[in-house]
Amino acid sequence: MNISLLGAAGLQDCADSGMDCMDGFGALVLLYGGGFILASIWISRALSERPM
């Protein structure tokens, strides 16, 4: 049996039961989002402060 079919079946069962199957996923998204924002600010500041 295809592994992706097994994974999809597990997620569907989880969604049907109403359980929180991805505990901690929101914190992971916030961590990556915050890191992306900080990296974007750092890069833009580094590029804008060119020596004369």
Beta strands, then each sheet from edge to edge (+ up, - down):
end
